[in-house]
Amino acid sequence: MGIQGLAKVLGDVAPGAVREQQIKHYFGRKIAIDASMSIYQFLIAVRQDGTTLQSEDGETTSHLMGIFYRTIRMVENGIKPVYVFDGKPPQLKSAELDKRSERRAEAEKQLAAAQESGNVENVEKFTKRLVKVTKQHNDECKHLLQLMGIPYIEAPCEAEASCAALVKAGKVYAAATEDMDALTFGTSILLRHLTASEAK
């Protein structure tokens, strides 16, 4: 879900807590990676000419391309990734999930209106809002990781909570996610933008 404004609060109150490091700084470290967050980013970002990457059969492959190349980049830099997939969402999150469903329904209406009017910019914007990580996306990524020899686990609940638990237990060095919730779950080291492209 994320905590709005937490990054700014940390920057203002504890500026020494936030540091920029090069990827090579984590050589030899085990890092727990929020898989669902990564897959979501790949589904949105890895596009070619405004459409997601697809196989000859029309199946979306951008999540697989993203996981494959970013994992290779981490391994080449000596990082030992452990992907953590979301489990069942907690009951406390049901109100938030309902709100997300409402926002999706509204985005579908706005997308239809943008397509009808031919507004390419809005079509792109509302298409991104409708991206959702499915069980099939997760299963395909798990299969790919298995073929690559990269470990993954399925969290009993939210991935960022399990990433934080792995850090607290000393099983991994850090949690890698864009979701600041990992801090409230108790991770002592949170890595953001770890799966960003080398160009960034």
Secondary structure as GFF3:
##gff-version 3
##sequence-region A 1 200
A	DSSP	alpha_helix	6	13	.	.	.	ID=ss1
A	DSSP	three_ten_helix	15	17	.	.	.	ID=ss2
A	DSSP	three_ten_helix	23	26	.	.	.	ID=ss3
A	DSSP	beta_strand	30	34	.	.	.	ID=ss4
A	DSSP	alpha_helix	35	45	.	.	.	ID=ss5
A	DSSP	beta_strand	47	48	.	.	.	ID=ss6
A	DSSP	beta_strand	51	52	.	.	.	ID=ss7
A	DSSP	alpha_helix	62	76	.	.	.	ID=ss8
A	DSSP	beta_strand	80	85	.	.	.	ID=ss9
A	DSSP	three_ten_helix	91	93	.	.	.	ID=ss10
A	DSSP	alpha_helix	94	117	.	.	.	ID=ss11
A	DSSP	alpha_helix	120	129	.	.	.	ID=ss12
A	DSSP	alpha_helix	135	148	.	.	.	ID=ss13
A	DSSP	beta_strand	152	154	.	.	.	ID=ss14
A	DSSP	alpha_helix	159	168	.	.	.	ID=ss15
A	DSSP	beta_strand	174	176	.	.	.	ID=ss16
A	DSSP	alpha_helix	181	184	.	.	.	ID=ss17
A	DSSP	beta_strand	190	191	.	.	.	ID=ss18
###
